Amino acid sequence: MNQDSSHITSSLNADLSQITIELIADLSAEKLENTIRPLLTTESYHHIFSALSLAAIWHLPPSADLLRQLAVAYRFRSGDHTFLLSLIECFKAEQAEQAQLRLPQLGPSDPPQKSFQQLRGSMYYGDAEAADDAVTKMCRTTSMFQIFEFTFELGIQDLSAYAKKAATTLQYWKLLQIIGFGYCSPLLRALVRYFCQSETGATRTDRHDNRCWIESEILVNKVPNNWTKNFVSSTTDSQFIQIMIENEATIAMSEVSKQLMKGHHPWSVWLAIFQIAQSQIRIENKDLRNEDLFLGVSSLFEISQTVASPDLRLKAMLQAVGLVSDKINSQADFSDNLSRSTIDLYNLLQTRVNQETALSQSHNTTEYIPGVTYSRYIRHLRLYEVISAVAFWVQCQTTHD
């Protein structure tokens, strides 16, 4: 383990000095469980979760789903000792043989915009080492909030795998708020290494699905800077639904942009986007189906509600339009099943979460058997990820109404 991780380890609670990143990374799952279980208390939970999160940042492949889902797991099952042990089991199952981060290369300090351009170029060409160096410089010269504004912009550009990079960026931001802002550097370095990976296996400039991003940048340049202050009318979402399901992605984005410049409220656009995305979700037996589109849309929406830049908020919305239009138009069997309300979907998912929680508690109140619960907890994490996204959208609808 390198010097940076040793610094992280030393910052953990002194009473839990034996629960270190090295311990979580080096011990077998069974020995680790036997070591941690006696030390798990209400007071120690957060420290052990933080150590697990940092070990995951150092030792999991950048594309590992667990990295994206840790913040969601903390929200739904914080204080659940058995669930934490299962998260550790999930980590051990996906752990890479060698650390995924190297020692940070300090190098000269550059202006933030120059480092950002280096980071953007590294993302497109898949140069993880250059991306690591760029964000290391930015952590020394730029505020954490400005860096995340940059990374949000990078995250929403690539719509491959249903905008998975946008979803990952958002969850990293939430995880940082849980474990502490002092760990911004290793977390961001892991994130930008993920940016450099291709979801499609393509090479060089074809690595990422940035067709809609190019159109977004063109359209945003045509929209006046005060577009958020000129809402003169509020149309129904059905008009925007028709635009998205009847047109190719870039055409749909252009048509929506024209409506915005006429003064139509962007809330109607988001209502249409979510109505299409949520209609795809199915719950069959114990498994979710077709939830990827909703997760991508909800991540783009939440990013648009997080960033300060009006241009970036508009780009996130146009990216969501492009994502929905592209995925729906590529489905020959898409049916216009748009009648289910968001609150009905939320109640359905909440019932499923309650069932899964009761089931896991009934299985694990007396004993924990390593290896038995791995697949079930992977399913739990996915379910929590979806209901978290639905809950945020329901909350925003309630506030807006």
C-alpha positions as CSV (number, residue, x, y, z in Angstrom):
1,M,0.0,0.0,0.0
2,N,1.3,3.4,-0.9
3,Q,2.0,6.5,1.2
4,D,-1.4,8.2,0.3
5,S,-3.4,5.2,1.6
6,S,-1.2,5.1,4.7
7,H,-2.2,8.7,5.4
8,I,-5.9,7.7,4.9
9,T,-5.5,4.8,7.3
10,S,-3.9,6.9,10.0
11,S,-6.9,9.3,9.9
12,L,-9.3,6.5,11.0
13,N,-10.6,6.3,14.5
14,A,-7.7,5.3,16.9
15,D,-9.9,2.8,18.6
16,L,-10.4,1.0,15.3
17,S,-6.8,1.2,14.2
18,Q,-6.9,-2.5,13.3
19,I,-9.7,-1.9,10.8
20,T,-7.5,-0.5,8.1
21,I,-7.6,-0.4,4.3
22,E,-4.8,-2.9,4.3
23,L,-6.7,-5.2,6.5
24,I,-9.8,-5.1,4.4
25,A,-7.8,-5.5,1.2
26,D,-5.4,-8.3,2.4
27,L,-7.4,-10.7,4.5
28,S,-9.6,-13.4,3.1
29,A,-13.3,-12.8,3.3
30,E,-13.8,-15.3,6.2
31,K,-10.9,-14.0,8.3
32,L,-11.9,-10.4,7.7
33,E,-15.5,-11.1,8.8
34,N,-14.3,-12.8,12.0
35,T,-12.1,-9.8,12.7
36,I,-14.6,-7.1,12.1
37,R,-17.8,-8.7,13.5
38,P,-16.7,-8.3,17.2
39,L,-15.9,-4.6,16.6
40,L,-19.1,-3.6,14.9
41,T,-21.1,-1.2,17.1
42,T,-23.3,1.8,16.4
43,E,-20.3,4.1,17.0
44,S,-17.9,2.1,14.8
45,Y,-20.2,1.5,11.8
46,H,-19.4,4.8,9.9
47,H,-15.6,4.3,10.4
48,I,-15.7,0.7,9.1
49,F,-17.9,1.8,6.2
50,S,-15.5,4.6,5.3
51,A,-12.5,2.2,5.5
52,L,-14.4,-0.2,3.2
53,S,-15.2,2.6,0.7
54,L,-11.6,3.7,0.6
55,A,-10.4,0.1,0.1
56,A,-12.9,-0.2,-2.7
57,I,-11.6,3.0,-4.3
58,W,-8.0,1.7,-4.2
59,H,-8.6,-2.0,-5.0
60,L,-11.7,-2.4,-7.2
61,P,-11.6,-2.0,-11.0
62,P,-12.9,1.5,-11.9
63,S,-15.9,0.0,-13.6
64,A,-17.1,-2.1,-10.6
65,D,-20.8,-1.5,-9.9
66,L,-20.2,-1.7,-6.1
67,L,-18.2,1.6,-6.2
68,R,-21.3,3.3,-7.7
69,Q,-23.7,1.6,-5.2
70,L,-21.9,2.2,-1.9
71,A,-23.6,5.6,-1.3
72,V,-27.0,4.1,-2.0
73,A,-26.3,1.2,0.4
74,Y,-25.4,3.6,3.1
75,R,-28.6,5.6,2.6
76,F,-30.9,2.5,2.9
77,R,-29.0,0.3,5.3
78,S,-26.8,2.5,7.5
79,G,-26.3,0.9,10.8
80,D,-27.2,-2.6,9.6
81,H,-24.2,-4.6,10.6
82,T,-25.1,-7.7,8.7
83,F,-25.6,-5.7,5.5
84,L,-22.2,-4.1,6.0
85,L,-20.5,-7.5,6.3
86,S,-22.2,-8.5,3.0
87,L,-20.9,-5.3,1.4
88,I,-17.4,-6.5,2.4
89,E,-18.1,-9.9,0.9
90,C,-19.2,-8.2,-2.3
91,F,-15.9,-6.2,-2.2
92,K,-13.8,-9.3,-1.7
93,A,-15.6,-11.0,-4.6
94,E,-14.7,-8.2,-7.0
95,Q,-11.3,-7.1,-5.6
96,A,-8.5,-6.9,-8.1
97,E,-5.2,-8.6,-7.4
98,Q,-3.3,-5.3,-7.4
99,A,-4.1,-1.8,-6.3
100,Q,-5.9,0.2,-9.0
101,L,-4.4,3.5,-8.0
102,R,-0.7,4.5,-8.1
103,L,1.1,7.1,-6.1
104,P,-0.1,10.5,-7.2
105,Q,2.3,12.3,-9.6
106,L,2.4,15.9,-8.4
107,G,4.2,17.6,-11.4
108,P,3.9,21.3,-12.1
109,S,0.7,23.3,-11.2
110,D,-1.3,24.4,-14.2
111,P,-4.3,26.7,-14.5
112,P,-7.6,24.8,-13.8
113,Q,-8.9,25.2,-17.4
114,K,-5.7,23.8,-18.8
115,S,-5.8,20.7,-16.5
116,F,-9.5,20.3,-17.5
117,Q,-8.7,20.2,-21.2
118,Q,-6.0,17.6,-20.4
119,L,-8.6,15.6,-18.5
120,R,-11.1,15.8,-21.4
121,G,-8.6,14.7,-23.9
122,S,-7.5,11.9,-21.7
123,M,-11.1,10.7,-21.4
124,Y,-11.6,10.5,-25.2
125,Y,-8.3,8.7,-25.9
126,G,-8.4,6.4,-22.9
127,D,-5.2,7.6,-21.3
128,A,-5.9,6.8,-17.6
129,E,-2.5,7.9,-16.4
130,A,-2.8,11.4,-18.0
131,A,-6.3,11.7,-16.6
132,D,-4.9,10.8,-13.1
133,D,-2.2,13.4,-13.4
134,A,-4.7,16.1,-14.6
135,V,-7.1,15.6,-11.7
136,T,-4.2,15.5,-9.2
137,K,-3.1,19.0,-10.4
138,M,-6.7,20.2,-10.1
139,C,-7.0,19.0,-6.6
140,R,-4.1,21.3,-5.7
141,T,-5.3,24.4,-7.5
142,T,-9.1,24.3,-7.7
143,S,-11.9,24.0,-5.2
144,M,-13.5,20.6,-4.8
145,F,-16.9,22.0,-5.9
146,Q,-15.3,23.4,-9.1
147,I,-13.6,20.1,-9.8
148,F,-16.9,18.2,-9.5
149,E,-18.6,20.8,-11.8
150,F,-15.9,19.8,-14.4
151,T,-16.4,16.1,-13.7
152,F,-20.2,16.4,-14.0
153,E,-19.7,17.9,-17.4
154,L,-17.5,15.0,-18.4
155,G,-19.8,12.5,-16.9
156,I,-22.9,13.6,-18.9
157,Q,-21.1,13.6,-22.2
158,D,-21.0,9.9,-22.8
159,L,-24.4,8.2,-23.1
160,S,-23.1,4.7,-23.7
161,A,-24.6,2.1,-21.4
162,Y,-27.5,4.3,-20.6
163,A,-25.4,7.2,-19.3
164,K,-23.6,5.0,-16.8
165,K,-20.8,7.5,-16.4
166,A,-23.3,10.2,-15.4
167,A,-24.8,7.9,-12.8
168,T,-21.3,7.0,-11.5
169,T,-20.2,10.6,-11.2
170,L,-23.3,11.4,-9.2
171,Q,-22.9,8.5,-6.8
172,Y,-19.2,9.4,-6.2
173,W,-20.3,12.9,-5.2
174,K,-22.7,11.4,-2.7
175,L,-20.1,8.9,-1.4
176,L,-17.6,11.7,-0.8
177,Q,-20.2,13.5,1.4
178,I,-20.5,10.4,3.5
179,I,-16.8,9.5,4.0
180,G,-15.5,13.1,4.1
181,F,-14.3,15.7,1.7
182,G,-10.7,15.1,2.8
183,Y,-10.7,12.0,0.5
184,C,-11.6,14.0,-2.6
185,S,-8.3,13.3,-4.4
186,P,-8.2,9.4,-4.4
187,L,-12.0,9.3,-5.1
188,L,-11.7,11.7,-8.1
189,R,-8.6,9.8,-9.4
190,A,-10.6,6.6,-9.4
191,L,-13.5,8.3,-11.1
192,V,-11.5,9.8,-14.0
193,R,-9.8,6.4,-14.6
194,Y,-13.3,5.1,-15.1
195,F,-14.0,7.9,-17.5
196,C,-11.2,6.6,-19.7
197,Q,-12.8,3.2,-20.1
198,S,-15.0,2.4,-23.0
199,E,-18.4,0.8,-22.3
200,T,-18.5,-0.5,-25.9
201,G,-14.9,-1.8,-26.3
202,A,-14.2,0.6,-29.2
203,T,-10.9,2.4,-29.5
204,R,-9.7,6.0,-29.7
205,T,-12.3,8.6,-30.6
206,D,-15.0,6.0,-31.1
207,R,-14.7,4.9,-27.5
208,H,-17.7,7.0,-26.3
209,D,-21.2,7.7,-27.4
210,N,-20.9,11.5,-27.7
211,R,-23.2,12.1,-30.7
212,C,-25.8,13.8,-28.5
213,W,-23.2,15.8,-26.7
214,I,-22.0,17.5,-29.9
215,E,-25.6,18.5,-30.7
216,S,-26.1,19.7,-27.1
217,E,-23.1,22.1,-27.3
218,I,-24.4,23.5,-30.6
219,L,-27.9,24.0,-29.3
220,V,-26.9,25.5,-26.0
221,N,-24.8,28.1,-27.9
222,K,-28.0,29.2,-29.6
223,V,-30.1,29.6,-26.5
224,P,-29.9,33.0,-24.8
225,N,-28.0,33.1,-21.4
226,N,-31.2,34.2,-19.7
227,W,-33.3,31.3,-20.9
228,T,-34.2,30.4,-17.3
229,K,-35.9,33.8,-16.8
230,N,-38.2,33.8,-19.9
231,F,-40.8,31.2,-19.1
232,V,-44.0,32.6,-20.6
233,S,-46.0,29.5,-21.0
234,S,-46.3,25.9,-19.7
235,T,-47.3,23.3,-22.3
236,T,-48.4,19.8,-21.5
237,D,-45.8,17.0,-21.4
238,S,-47.7,15.1,-24.1
239,Q,-46.3,17.4,-26.8
240,F,-42.8,16.7,-25.7
241,I,-43.5,12.9,-25.5
242,Q,-44.5,12.9,-29.1
243,I,-41.4,14.8,-30.1
244,M,-39.2,12.2,-28.4
245,I,-40.8,9.1,-29.5
246,E,-41.3,10.2,-33.1
247,N,-37.9,11.7,-33.9
248,E,-34.3,10.6,-34.1
249,A,-32.3,11.8,-31.0
250,T,-30.6,14.9,-32.4
251,I,-33.8,16.0,-34.2
252,A,-35.7,15.6,-30.9
253,M,-33.1,17.6,-29.1
254,S,-33.3,20.4,-31.7
255,E,-37.2,20.5,-31.5
256,V,-37.1,20.6,-27.7
257,S,-34.6,23.5,-27.8
258,K,-36.9,25.4,-30.1
259,Q,-39.8,25.1,-27.7
260,L,-37.6,26.3,-24.8
261,M,-36.6,29.4,-26.7
262,K,-40.4,30.1,-27.2
263,G,-40.7,30.2,-23.4
264,H,-42.0,26.7,-22.6
265,H,-41.0,25.6,-19.2
266,P,-38.3,22.9,-18.9
267,W,-40.3,21.1,-16.2
268,S,-42.7,19.9,-19.0
269,V,-39.7,18.5,-20.8
270,W,-38.5,16.6,-17.7
271,L,-42.1,15.3,-17.1
272,A,-42.1,13.9,-20.6
273,I,-38.7,12.3,-20.2
274,F,-39.5,10.6,-17.0
275,Q,-42.9,9.5,-18.2
276,I,-41.2,7.6,-21.0
277,A,-38.4,6.2,-18.9
278,Q,-40.5,5.0,-16.0
279,S,-43.0,3.2,-18.3
280,Q,-40.2,0.8,-19.2
281,I,-39.5,-0.5,-15.7
282,R,-40.8,-4.0,-14.9
283,I,-40.7,-6.1,-11.7
284,E,-41.0,-9.8,-12.5
285,N,-40.7,-12.2,-9.6
286,K,-37.7,-10.9,-7.7
287,D,-35.9,-9.2,-10.6
288,L,-36.1,-5.7,-12.0
289,R,-36.1,-5.3,-15.8
290,N,-35.5,-2.4,-18.1
291,E,-34.5,-0.1,-15.3
292,D,-31.3,1.2,-17.0
293,L,-33.0,3.9,-19.0
294,F,-34.7,5.3,-15.9
295,L,-31.4,5.3,-13.9
296,G,-29.6,7.2,-16.7
297,V,-32.4,9.8,-17.0
298,S,-32.6,10.3,-13.2
299,S,-28.9,10.8,-12.9
300,L,-28.9,13.4,-15.6
301,F,-31.8,15.1,-13.9
302,E,-30.2,15.1,-10.5
303,I,-27.0,16.5,-11.9
304,S,-29.0,19.3,-13.5
305,Q,-30.4,20.1,-10.1
306,T,-26.9,20.0,-8.5
307,V,-24.8,22.2,-10.7
308,A,-24.9,26.0,-10.7
309,S,-24.2,26.7,-14.4
310,P,-27.4,27.3,-16.5
311,D,-25.6,26.0,-19.6
312,L,-24.6,22.8,-17.9
313,R,-28.2,22.3,-16.6
314,L,-29.5,22.8,-20.1
315,K,-26.9,20.4,-21.5
316,A,-27.9,17.7,-19.0
317,M,-31.6,18.1,-20.0
318,L,-30.8,17.9,-23.7
319,Q,-28.7,14.8,-23.1
320,A,-31.6,13.2,-21.3
321,V,-33.9,14.0,-24.3
322,G,-31.3,12.4,-26.7
323,L,-30.9,9.3,-24.5
324,V,-34.7,8.7,-24.2
325,S,-35.3,9.3,-27.9
326,D,-32.4,7.1,-29.0
327,K,-33.4,4.2,-26.8
328,I,-37.1,4.3,-27.5
329,N,-36.7,4.7,-31.3
330,S,-34.3,1.7,-31.3
331,Q,-37.0,-0.5,-29.7
332,A,-39.2,-1.9,-32.4
333,D,-41.6,-3.3,-29.8
334,F,-42.0,-0.1,-27.8
335,S,-45.6,0.3,-26.8
336,D,-47.1,3.6,-25.7
337,N,-47.7,2.4,-22.1
338,L,-47.4,5.7,-20.4
339,S,-50.3,5.6,-17.9
340,R,-48.4,4.5,-14.8
341,S,-47.8,7.4,-12.4
342,T,-44.5,7.9,-10.6
343,I,-46.1,7.4,-7.2
344,D,-47.5,4.1,-8.2
345,L,-44.1,3.0,-9.3
346,Y,-42.6,4.2,-6.1
347,N,-45.1,2.3,-4.0
348,L,-44.5,-0.9,-6.0
349,L,-40.7,-0.5,-5.5
350,Q,-41.1,0.3,-1.8
351,T,-43.2,-2.9,-1.3
352,R,-40.4,-4.8,-3.0
353,V,-37.7,-3.2,-0.8
354,N,-39.7,-4.0,2.4
355,Q,-40.1,-7.6,1.3
356,E,-36.4,-7.9,0.5
357,T,-35.4,-6.2,3.8
358,A,-37.7,-8.6,5.8
359,L,-36.3,-11.6,4.0
360,S,-32.7,-10.6,4.6
361,Q,-33.3,-9.9,8.3
362,S,-35.1,-13.3,8.7
363,H,-32.1,-15.0,7.1
364,N,-29.4,-13.2,9.0
365,T,-30.5,-12.3,12.5
366,T,-28.9,-15.4,14.0
367,E,-25.9,-16.0,11.8
368,Y,-24.0,-14.8,8.8
369,I,-22.6,-17.3,6.4
370,P,-20.0,-16.0,4.0
371,G,-20.6,-16.8,0.3
372,V,-24.3,-17.6,0.7
373,T,-25.8,-14.1,0.5
374,Y,-23.6,-12.6,-2.3
375,S,-26.1,-12.8,-5.2
376,R,-29.0,-11.7,-3.0
377,Y,-27.2,-8.6,-1.9
378,I,-26.2,-7.7,-5.4
379,R,-29.9,-7.7,-6.2
380,H,-30.6,-5.6,-3.1
381,L,-28.2,-3.0,-4.2
382,R,-29.7,-2.7,-7.7
383,L,-33.2,-2.4,-6.2
384,Y,-32.1,0.3,-3.7
385,E,-30.4,2.2,-6.6
386,V,-33.6,2.3,-8.6
387,I,-35.9,3.3,-5.7
388,S,-33.5,6.0,-4.6
389,A,-33.8,7.5,-8.1
390,V,-37.6,7.2,-8.1
391,A,-37.8,8.7,-4.6
392,F,-35.8,11.8,-5.6
393,W,-38.0,12.3,-8.7
394,V,-41.2,12.0,-6.5
395,Q,-39.8,14.5,-4.1
396,C,-39.0,17.0,-6.8
397,Q,-42.5,16.6,-8.3
398,T,-44.1,17.2,-4.9
399,T,-42.0,20.3,-4.4
400,H,-42.7,21.7,-7.8
401,D,-46.4,21.1,-7.6
